[in-house]
Amino acid sequence: MIIQFKTRLLVLATALSCAVAGVAAAADVKPRLIRFGYGLNEESVQGRAARFLAQELEKVSDGKLKMKTFGSANLGSDEQMQGALAGGAQEMMVGSTAPLAGMVKEFGVFDLPFLFNSEKEADAVLDGPLGQDLMKKLEAKGLVGLVYWENGFRNMTNSKRPITRAEDLQGIKLRVMQNQIALGVFNTLGANAVPMPFSELFTALETRTVDGQENPITTIQSSKFYEVQPFLTITRHVYTPWVVLASKKWWDTLSPDEQKLIRQAAAASRDFERKDSRADSTKAMTTLEQAGMKINTVTPEEVARMRQKVQPVVDKYTQELGPDLVKQLNDEIQKARN
Ligand code: TF8
């Protein structure tokens, strides 16, 4: 009697633990190797989140979906990787949305300056209807958008002088991302904007091919720009996201179960990355101060002047991107703000 009862309990317990062990065992999941490329180094926010994603994916798939991560643009610049994914030569990547605007112009909305006031507003728009609709547009170009990670609010560094007014940018050769709006914005502010892949940036700064660049604090720290850029100016002029992408050619060969596990791991990586990025930003600022960077913050009055200066660029691209889309964007920001 007792033995029978124990056996039944055991059977029940085994059944339960199988269910908990995850869908992977029962589901249609084959052993696969996924190459995941990114542009920053392994010590960056991007590097940590890539490792998290790889671990998470192994966990949820019971070790079947293995991800190999390649940092420091070892698989190519953001633009090159986008092409490799579209062609089916690489499975996954994370990169900025800015160079994606060359494929799906609507991604340019995130390059419009001085839009978001806080990370919370950015999260709401990216995870809301607008951000999700934009990702769907990628499919026609051979890409599948999974989640947005935080790159963050961008600030300027340079080797010439502190930027206290737009006029201080006169004559500064400033590297920008490969994106029309970024180019327009910085030329209008008075700089000589030079589009260039991130992978070439450190050397360009070191050899003074360019005088400055703009990126979030976390990147200025992890990429060690403080070694070659004495001046940091806090402008928070634009919030740019990163997007985790898959090759559609490859994605379509996966089973629905495999796709579900990848989406699940990607969602977990988004939550991890955003938290990590926000914590790291504060720490990175201290590191930059200790490294001896001369740091200034532009006044709210000067931000208002800069905003006014670039308004023609915003107007021009509002027409090009679609006034309805830009209105939807502003409406979603307002909603998040209230
Ligand atoms: C840039 C971006 C970079 C990313 C990264 C290389 O300045 O801010 O963070 O695109 O993937 O190019």
Boltz pocket constraint, residues with backbone or C-beta under 6 A from the ligand:
constraints:
  - pocket:
      binder: B
      contacts: [[A, 38], [A, 39], [A, 40], [A, 78], [A, 94], [A, 95], [A, 96], [A, 151], [A, 177], [A, 196], [A, 197], [A, 198], [A, 199], [A, 214], [A, 215], [A, 216], [A, 219]]
      max_distance: 6.0
